[in-house]
Amino acid sequence: MQVLQVISLLLDYPKPELVEARAELEQMIQQSPLSADDKAALEAFIEHRTSMSLMDWQSEYDGLFERGRALSLLLFEHVHGESRDRGQAMVDLMNQYKTAGLDLGVKELPDYIPLYLEFLSTQGDENARLGLEEVAHILALLTARLEQRGSNYSLLFQTLLSISGVQIDLDDVRQQIANEKRDDTSKELDKVWEEEAVTFAGNDQMQGCPTAQNRPSEGQRRDQYVPLNTDDLSQPRKVSGI
């Protein structure tokens, strides 16, 4: 499902190349099997974002996804937090990627959502839908939190939910987070700095800034979907009043 590659790029850190590829991205959206409403939502997002200053876009991106954990683009952040279970889940997911033929760079975190979407984009429509279905509750949580902050990044996650086919009551999710304490304030961020750093898998291969720029190898099997191996991925970790 090629449109997942488009959403993957839009969820990654904004770069000049992304702005330059606007026409190509819009063409891929138009050729996708998305509904007219979903196509319009993605095109509206692209028009808005590529029309603004790239520095402003990057600054807003950092403010949303790089401050605090509530809007983390790491799937397991919403499942395991900083528990030891997260490290094992990362190793398991890395092994599942390898089973499907996906080779990651040494600095890529396997649960980075843009990378996960890029992987699903190579696995066929039905497998892609199954992969999104498995993380639908996380997508719904991020949708509601982004809406709460008035960010149109929520449109991307709403589209992913639509592709998954999972029926989730977003009003219920919105009510759950209505009184949620923000974790991106200076006070809350200071608390994070005081916590002990966590090293996943006990080596440097799981560290560094993730990126969706490394593509799956040509030998990757497109007929096999390997589900995420977690105890309760369908129920995101409840924090700050959820």
C-alpha positions in Angstrom: 0.0 0.0 0.0 2.1 2.9 -1.4 0.1 5.6 0.4 1.6 4.4 3.7 5.0 5.4 2.4 3.5 8.9 1.8 2.2 9.1 5.4 5.5 7.7 6.6 7.4 10.6 5.0 4.9 13.1 6.3 5.4 11.8 9.9 9.2 11.9 9.6 11.2 15.0 10.4 10.4 17.7 7.8 13.3 18.2 5.3 13.6 20.3 2.1 13.3 17.2 0.0 9.9 16.6 1.4 8.7 20.0 0.3 10.2 19.5 -3.2 8.4 16.2 -3.5 4.9 17.8 -3.0 3.6 17.1 -6.5 4.8 13.5 -6.4 3.2 12.9 -3.0 -0.1 14.3 -4.1 -0.1 12.1 -7.2 0.5 9.0 -5.0 -2.4 10.0 -2.9 -4.7 10.5 -5.8 -3.7 7.0 -7.2 -4.3 5.4 -3.8 -7.4 3.4 -2.8 -8.3 5.9 0.0 -11.7 7.4 0.3 -12.3 10.8 -1.2 -12.4 12.3 2.4 -9.1 10.7 3.3 -7.5 11.9 0.1 -8.8 15.4 0.8 -7.5 15.3 4.4 -4.0 14.3 3.3 -3.8 16.8 0.5 -5.0 19.6 2.9 -2.2 18.6 5.3 0.4 18.7 2.5 -0.8 22.0 1.2 -0.8 23.6 4.7 2.6 22.2 5.6 4.5 22.8 2.4 3.2 26.4 2.2 4.6 27.4 5.6 8.2 28.2 6.4 10.3 25.0 6.7 11.9 26.3 9.8 8.5 26.9 11.4 7.4 23.4 10.4 10.5 21.9 11.9 10.1 23.9 15.1 6.5 22.8 15.5 7.5 19.2 14.8 10.1 19.3 17.5 7.6 20.9 19.9 5.1 18.1 19.3 7.1 14.9 19.0 10.4 15.6 20.7 9.1 17.1 24.0 7.5 14.8 26.4 6.3 11.2 25.8 2.6 11.7 25.2 3.1 12.2 21.5 6.1 10.0 21.1 6.4 8.4 17.6 7.8 5.3 19.2 5.1 2.6 19.5 6.4 0.9 22.6 6.6 4.2 24.5 2.8 4.0 24.7 2.9 0.3 25.7 5.8 -0.3 28.0 7.0 3.2 28.9 10.6 2.9 30.2 10.1 -0.6 31.7 12.5 -3.4 31.0 9.7 -5.0 28.9 10.3 -2.3 26.3 13.9 -3.4 25.6 12.8 -7.0 25.0 9.9 -5.9 22.8 12.4 -3.9 20.7 14.6 -6.9 20.3 11.6 -9.1 19.4 10.4 -6.6 16.8 13.8 -6.3 15.3 13.9 -10.0 14.9 10.5 -10.1 13.3 11.6 -7.4 10.8 14.6 -9.6 9.9 12.3 -12.6 9.5 10.3 -10.6 6.9 13.6 -9.6 5.1 13.8 -6.0 6.4 17.4 -4.8 7.1 17.6 -1.8 9.5 20.5 0.6 10.0 22.4 0.4 13.2 20.8 3.7 14.5 17.2 2.9 13.7 14.6 2.2 16.4 12.3 -0.5 15.1 9.2 0.8 16.8 9.5 4.3 15.1 6.1 4.8 13.5 7.4 6.1 10.1 9.6 3.1 9.8 6.8 0.8 10.8 4.6 2.4 8.1 7.3 2.1 5.5 7.6 -1.6 6.3 3.9 -2.1 6.1 3.8 -0.3 2.7 5.8 -3.2 1.2 3.7 -6.0 2.6 0.5 -5.8 0.5 -2.8 -4.2 1.2 -4.2 -6.9 3.5 -1.1 -7.3 5.5 -0.8 -3.5 5.8 -4.3 -3.3 7.2 -3.6 -6.0 9.7 -0.4 -4.2 10.8 -2.4 -1.0 11.4 -5.2 -2.9 13.1 -2.7 -4.2 15.7 -1.7 -0.6 16.7 -5.1 1.0 16.2 -5.6 2.0 19.8 -2.2 3.8 19.8 -3.2 5.6 16.6 -6.5 6.7 18.2 -4.7 7.9 21.3 -2.3 10.0 19.2 -5.2 11.3 17.1 -7.0 12.6 20.2 -3.9 14.1 21.8 -3.0 15.9 18.6 -6.6 17.2 18.2 -6.4 18.5 21.8 -3.3 20.5 20.9 -4.9 21.8 17.7 -2.4 20.1 15.4 -3.4 19.0 11.9 -1.0 16.1 12.3 -4.1 14.4 13.7 -5.3 14.1 10.1 -2.5 11.6 9.4 -3.4 9.4 12.3 -7.1 9.6 11.4 -6.3 8.4 7.9 -4.3 5.5 9.3 -7.2 4.5 11.5 -9.5 4.6 8.5 -7.1 2.3 6.6 -7.0 -0.1 9.5 -10.8 -0.5 9.4 -11.0 -0.7 13.2 -14.0 1.0 14.7 -12.8 3.0 17.7 -15.0 5.5 19.5 -12.7 8.6 19.4 -15.2 10.5 21.6 -14.4 8.0 24.3 -10.7 8.5 23.9 -11.1 12.2 23.9 -13.0 12.0 27.2 -10.3 9.8 28.7 -7.5 12.4 27.9 -9.7 15.5 28.7 -8.0 16.0 32.1 -4.6 14.6 31.1 -1.6 16.5 32.5 0.7 17.9 29.8 4.1 16.3 29.9 5.9 18.8 27.6 6.1 21.7 30.1 9.5 22.8 31.4 8.7 21.4 34.8 7.7 18.0 33.5 10.7 17.9 31.1 13.1 18.6 34.0 11.7 15.5 35.7 12.6 13.4 32.7 16.2 14.7 32.7 16.5 13.5 36.3 15.5 9.9 35.4 18.2 7.3 34.7 18.8 6.8 31.0 17.6 3.6 29.5 19.7 1.6 27.1 17.7 -0.8 25.0 19.1 -4.2 24.4 22.3 -3.3 26.2 24.2 -2.1 23.1 24.6 0.9 20.7 22.6 -0.7 17.9 19.3 0.5 19.3 20.3 4.1 19.9 20.4 7.2 17.9 17.9 9.2 15.9 15.5 7.0 13.9 14.8 7.7 10.3 12.6 6.3 7.6 15.1 7.0 4.9 16.6 3.5 4.7 14.3 1.4 2.5 13.6 -2.3 2.8 15.9 -4.4 0.8 14.9 -5.8 -2.6 14.8 -9.3 -1.1 12.2 -8.4 1.4 9.3 -10.8 1.3 6.1 -9.0 0.5 3.8 -11.9 1.1 4.4 -12.3 4.8 3.1 -10.2 7.6 4.7 -10.9 11.0 2.6 -9.4 13.8 4.2 -7.5 16.6 5.0 -9.7 19.5 3.8 -7.9 22.6 1.7 -8.9 25.6 -0.9 -6.2 25.2 -0.2 -3.8 22.3 -3.9 -3.1 21.7 -4.1 -1.3 25.0 -1.8 1.7 25.3 -0.2 2.4 28.6 -2.4 4.7 30.7 -0.6 7.8 32.0 -1.5 11.1 33.5 -5.1 10.4 34.3 -6.1 8.1 31.4 
